[in-house]
Amino acid sequence: MPGRQLTGGELNAAVTSALVGIHSEYLGHGPATASTFHHGNIVVTLMHGVLTNAEKSLARTDRTQVVNHIHQLFHETMEADSRAAVERLTGRTVLACISGNHIDPDVAAEVFILDAPL
């Protein structure tokens, strides 16, 4: 049915697919695995295996601050597209987008705060 609002697992899968696609488009590779969940007005996507070989090398030589800064720049670059995808799929406005990375284990989180519960 055209225009049907996605819910539950369908929404989670669609958000995951969109964000992995954006990640791949901007960075040339996607995460090894990714998943999304939502509750109330919060949408969270977790991505595992996002670091490039170069970033892993930097992290091994105690340059984790550099790797974290690089990922902050990536987030700033991709944020508009990520927000637009989540808004399109949820039918809600994204009030805030918070991104974080952890080096070991290699995991990233994208958190979207929406203007209303789903």
C-alpha positions in Angstrom: 0.0 0.0 0.0 1.6 3.3 -1.1 2.3 5.8 1.7 1.9 3.1 4.4 3.9 4.1 7.5 6.5 1.4 8.5 6.3 0.1 12.0 8.1 -2.4 14.3 10.7 -4.6 12.6 10.0 -3.3 9.1 10.9 0.3 10.3 14.0 -1.0 12.1 15.2 -2.8 9.0 14.5 0.2 6.7 16.4 2.6 9.0 19.3 0.2 9.2 19.4 -0.3 5.4 19.3 3.5 4.8 22.0 4.4 7.3 24.3 1.5 6.1 23.8 2.8 2.6 24.7 6.4 3.6 27.7 5.1 5.5 28.8 3.1 2.5 28.3 5.9 0.0 30.3 8.4 2.1 33.1 6.1 3.4 33.4 3.5 0.6 32.4 0.6 2.9 29.7 -0.3 5.3 29.8 -1.8 8.8 30.3 -5.5 9.2 26.9 -5.7 11.0 24.2 -3.2 11.9 20.9 -3.1 13.7 18.3 -0.6 14.7 15.7 -0.4 17.5 13.3 2.2 18.6 11.3 3.1 21.7 9.1 6.1 22.2 10.7 9.0 20.4 14.2 7.4 20.3 15.7 5.6 17.3 19.1 3.9 17.8 21.3 2.3 15.1 24.3 0.3 16.2 27.0 -0.5 13.7 29.9 -3.0 14.3 33.1 -3.1 12.3 33.1 0.5 11.1 36.9 1.2 11.4 39.0 1.2 8.3 42.4 -0.6 8.3 44.1 2.8 8.5 42.0 3.8 11.5 42.8 0.5 13.2 46.5 1.2 12.6 46.2 4.6 14.1 44.4 3.2 17.1 47.1 0.6 17.7 49.7 3.4 17.9 47.8 5.3 20.6 46.2 7.8 18.2 42.6 7.1 19.3 41.9 10.8 19.6 42.7 11.2 15.9 40.4 8.3 15.0 37.6 9.7 17.2 38.1 13.2 15.6 37.9 11.6 12.1 34.6 9.9 13.0 33.2 13.1 14.4 34.0 14.8 11.0 32.3 11.8 9.2 29.2 12.2 11.3 29.0 16.0 10.6 29.4 15.3 6.9 26.7 12.5 6.8 24.3 14.0 9.4 21.9 15.8 7.0 21.4 12.7 4.8 21.0 10.5 7.9 18.4 12.9 9.4 16.5 13.1 6.1 16.4 9.3 5.9 15.1 8.8 9.5 12.5 11.6 9.0 11.3 10.1 5.7 11.0 6.6 7.2 9.5 7.5 10.6 7.3 10.4 9.4 8.7 12.4 12.4 11.1 15.4 12.7 14.5 14.6 14.1 15.2 17.1 16.9 18.7 15.8 17.7 21.2 13.4 16.2 23.9 12.1 18.5 26.8 10.0 17.1 29.4 8.1 19.0 32.2 5.6 18.3 34.2 3.2 20.4 37.5 1.8 19.2 37.8 -1.5 21.0 35.3 -3.1 20.5 34.7 -1.4 17.1 31.2 -0.1 17.4 29.4 3.1 16.5 26.0 4.3 17.6 23.6 6.8 15.9 20.9 8.1 18.2 18.0 10.1 16.8 15.6 12.0 19.1 12.3 12.5 17.4 9.7 15.2 18.0 7.0 12.6 18.9 6.8 9.0 19.9 6.5 6.4 17.1 
